[in-house]
Amino acid sequence: MTDWGPLAYHHDVATVLERENPVAFGSLRPMGPTTELNQLLLRQTYRVDALAHAEVHAAVQRAADALGVVAPVEIYVDEGGQRANAELVFVPDRVVLILSGATLNLLDADELCAVAGHELAHHVLWTAQDGRFLAASRLLDAAESDARTPSEYLETARRFRLATELYADRGGMLACGSLTTTVSGLVKLATGLAKVDSAAYLRQAAEVDYSVPSAGSTHPETVLRAWALQEWAERGRGADPLVAAALGPQLDLAVLDVLGQDRLAEVTRALVWMLVDEGTEGTEDTVRSDEALDLAGRFGVVVGQAPVVTDLPTTLGTETRRYLAAVLLDFATADDEGGADDLGAVLALARRVGLGDELLQMIRDELDLGDRAMTRVLAAADSPRTVR
């Protein structure tokens, strides 16, 4: 676990948000503590004194040492908390850990170390790189409260929270040094059970189909968290792509996040480039009318200049496939005089990249072609050639 650190998702999202919102991003980096917080803690919690509760502080300090946290740690128990839980109240210069419900009664010392490690991992993340990831989180949280926020930002906020919880789970496992202990702490807090079988729960987690992404909004499902921990325990950072895929699909038009939006733009440019520039070895299924080249320019594609991405993913969501087919249809009909030749050339490319069925259905649904015209299109697709 020496390679523990922010996930690629944290880095990539922060990069996009800082690029698109530089002023707001900079203003949301960490600030100092407030007097209001101190008074709120004194009024509404029980402060866990280090002398009276030495074993609690020892478990938490063990986690702090494992994660390299040098800030002073304060522990409180929420007087109004009903459900067992642990929470970090973030301030840059100290660690404020709030426990609620029966947390201290449910967990043994090792499990408390794991749970504390999870919360301390949040502190590590929020203070890393001058608060860059905290700024990203705060910007996404603020965006969620605005009804004008695009859906891809809302999906990014959800996935960012889930990725953060999984990152913190790894911190908990690093703190206590045990997969099964970390899992038992998670399950105890989630269920309220005083006794759980971690090994049995990990076997249960292995039976879940993670090709269906998490539906969590603030936290991943506990079973997904246990599975992710086991994957990381066995594969290290090699498990990152699997875990990321379990949070949400990258190129599903129905649930795009900001990274998926950027990726889809790259894939679209790649498809357009294939259409107007690349061609196929041994054939020529490009479309080079003035109208098609002008349309390609609107996508940022210039003939003779390959885009960053030059191929298409093999797995695409249904709505994404329909969108790409619609882009192809726009090129096929860009030139009023292109007729069956342009349609055939575009259909040939669509078949080559696995979008043939979608484009053919779209041609039949949206273009008023008779049987004879359709036959000419299919014939042109079977013998693609450059249309100029």
N, C-alpha and C positions, 0 to 999 in steps of 0.2 A: 504493500500500500504506500510505498515511498513516492509513487507518482500521483498521489491524491492532489487534486486541485480543481479549480473551476472547470466546468464542462465546456466543450466546444460551443454548445448552445449559448452559454453565458457570454463567451467572447464574441461570437458572431452577432448576437442580438445587440450587445452594447455598442459594437462597431456601427451597426446600421442606425441605431437610435442617436448616437452622437453625431453621425454624419447628417442625419435629417433634421435634428433639433439641437444644434450646438449650444444655443443660449440657455434653453430650458435645461438641457442636460448638465451644463456646468453649474447651474444654480441649485441643483438637487444633490450635490455631493454632501458628505457628512458635515453636520454642525455640532456645536457643543451642547452639553446638557442644559436642562432648564430647571429652575426652582420649582415650577409646577409639578414636574415629575417626582422630585424628592418629597414634596408634601403629600402627593397622592399615594406614594408608597407607604409613607408613615401612617396615613389615615386608614388605608384599606387592606393592608397586609400584615402578616406576622413575620418579622425579620428573624431569619434563622441565624442565631448567634454562633460564632465559630467555637466558643468555649462550651456552650451548652449542647451543641450538635456537632461535635468534632468529626463523627463518622460521615456525616453528610458532606461537610466541607472537604474531607479527605478524598471522597469519591469524585467530587467536582474538580478538586485541584489536580487529581490524577488525569482527568480529561484535559484540563488546561495545559498541563505539562506536555501531554502527548501531542497536542495540536500547536504547541508553541505560543500559547496565549499568555502574555505577560501582564496584561491589564488586571487590576484588582477585581475580584469576583464578589458580588453581593447576591445573597439568596433570600428570597421571600416566599411565603405561602399566602396565596390569595384567600382572603376570608370569605369571599362570595362564590368561589369556584365550586361547581358541583361535580364535574367530570374530571377524572384524573388526566392531567396534562402538564406539559412544561412549555414555557414560552420565554423567548429572549426579548427584552425591551432594549432596543439598540440605542446606545450612546457611545461615542467614539472612544472615550478615555477610561471606561470601566465596563464590566460585564454585569448586567442586571438580569438575573435569572428568576423567573416567577413560576412556582409550582402551584398546582391547584388540585382539589379533590383529595383522593387517597393515594397520590403518587408515592409519597414516602413510605406508606404502609404496604404498597404493592411490590415495590422494587427492592431487590437485594443490592448490595454495594456495587457489584459489577454492572448490574443493569442500570443503576443510577448513573454510573460512570458513562455508560453508552448513551443514555438519554441526555445527560449533561453535555456529552461530546457533540451530539446532534445540535443542540442549541448554541454551543460555543462555535461550531462550524459556521453558523450564520454570522457570528461576529467576525470570524476570519474572512468570510466572503465579503461582508459589507465594508471592511477596512482595507481590503486588497486593492492595489493599484489606485491609491488615493480615492477610494470610494466609488470607483467606476461602476461596479456592478450594483451598488446601492442606488446610484443615480438612475440606472436603467430600470430597476425595480420600481422606484418612486415615480418615474415618468410613466410607466405602464399602469401603475395603480391610479394615477391622476387621469390618464386617458380613459380608463373604464368608467369614470363618473360623468363623462361628457357624452351626451346622446349623439353627437356628430362624429364620434370616433369610428373610423372604418373597421370593418369586421376583422381584417388581418391583424390590426393592433390588439383587438380583444382576444383573438386566438393566441397571439404572442404572449400577452399577459398571463393567460392560463398556463401555457407551456413553460413559461419562465418560472412561475411559482412551483410547478411540479418538478422541474429540473433542479430548482434550488433545494427542495425537500430531499430529493434523491442524493444530491451532493452532500447535504447535511447528514444523511444516513451513513454515508461513507465515513464522514468525520466521526460519527458515533462508533463505527466499527474499528476505526483506527485508534480511538480513545481507549476502548476496553480490550482490544486485541482479539475479539472473538465474534465470528459470524452468528453463532447460535445465541450468544448472550444479547447481541444487538437485536436479533429477531424477537427473542422473548420479551425484551423491554418494549418493543413496538407493539406486540400483540397484547401484552398486559394493559398498556394505556388505551389501546383501541377497544378492548373488550371488557375491561374491568376485572378480568379473571386473575386470581392470585396465583394460579399454577397453570402453565402452558407447556406444551411439548414442541420445542422449536424444530426438531428434526422432522416430526410429523407435519408441521406447518410448511416446511420447505418442500417436502414431498407433494403436499397439496398445491403449493405455488408452481411446481414444475408441470402440473397438469393443465394449467390455464393456457388458453390460446391468446398469445400477446400480439398476434397479427391484427386483432381488434384493439385499437388504441385505448388508452385510459380515458374514462369519462370524467375524471376528477376535475374539480374547479380550483380547489386550494391545495389539496394533497392528492398524490396518487393513491389508489387502493392499497391497503396494507399488504395484500398478497403480492402485488406488483413490486412493492418496496422490498419485500423479502426476496423475491426472485432476482431483482436487480442487484441486491447485495451479494447473493450467491454467484451471480455472473461475474461481478467485479472481483470477488474473492478467488474465483477460478481463473479468470482471464485478464485481470488488471484492466488497463485502459482499452484493451482490445474489445471489451464489452460495450464501450460507449455507443457505437452505431446501433447495436441491438436495443439498448436502453432508450436511446433517442427515438427510435422507430416506435417503441411502445407508448410514447407520449402523444404521437400524432403523425399522420402521413405528411410527407414533405410536399408532394405535388398533387394534392386533391383540391380542385378548384372550390369545392364546397366548404373546406376548412383550411384555407391558406393562412399561414402566419407571414410575418414580414420577410423571413428568410425564404419561405416557399414562393412568395410573390417575386422576389429577386431572381430566384432560381427559374421560375416559370418564364420570366422575361428573357432569361438567357436561353432557355430551351426553345422559346418561340423564335428568337433571332437565329438560332441554329437551324431550325426548320426552314425559315425564310431564306437563309443563305444556301441551303441545299437546293432550294427551288430555283433561285435566280443565278447561282454561281457554280455550285459544286458539280452537279451532274452525277452520273453513275458510270463506273468503269465499263466500257464497252457499249454504252448507250448515252443518249443525251435527253434527259427528261427535265431540262431546265425551261423556264419561261422568262423571256427577256424582252418583252414588249416595253415600250417607254412607260406605259401605265404601270406595269408590274415593277419596273425598277424604281419608279417614283414611290410606289407603295412600300417597297422594301426600305427605301430611305426613311420613311416614317417609323419603321421599326428599328432604325439605327444600323441597317445593313448596307454595306457598300461593296459592290462587285470588286473582287480582287483582294478583299480584306476579310479574313476569316474571323468570326466572333470567338469569344473566350471558350464557349462550349461548342463543339462541332458534331455532337451526336445526341441522340435522344435516349432517355431512360427506357428500360424495357418494361417497367411497371408504371402505369399511369391510371389515375382514377377515371371513372366513366365521364364525369363532367369535364375533366381536363382534356380527355380525348376528343370530346365533342367541340370544345373550344378550339383546339388545334385544327380540327377538321374544318371549322368555320373560317379560320385564318386561310387555310388552303383554298377554300371556295372563293374567298375574296380575291385571291390572286388568279384563280381560274377564270373569273368573270371581270377582271380589271379592264381588259381590252374588249370593247364591244365587237371587234372584228375577229377576235381569237377563236370563237366558236368551239367546235368539237376538238380541234387540235390542242388548244390550251387546256380544255377540260381533261383530255386524255393524258397530256403531259403531267398535269398535277395529280391525276388519279394514279399514274404510274409511280410517282414519288410516294404518294400516300400508301400504296401497297408495300413499297420497299421499306418504309419505316413503321409498318404495322397499323396504319390508320385507314387502310383501304375500305374496310366495311363501313366505318363512320362517314367517310367522305361520299361513298357511293350512295348511302342512304340519304345523306343531306342533298345530293344532286337530285335524287328522285323526288324528295319532299319539297324542295324549294325552287327548283327550276322547272318550267313548263316545257319539258322536252317530249316529243313524240317518240314512238318506238324506233322509227328510222334514225332520228337524231341520236338517240341513246345508243343504238348499234354503232354509229360512227364514233362516239366517245369511247366505247369499249374497245373498238378496233384501234383507235389512236393510243389508248393506254397500253395495248399489247405491243405496239411498235413505237415507243416514245422517241421524240426527236426535238431538237431545239426549235422553239417558235420565236421568231424575231419580228 
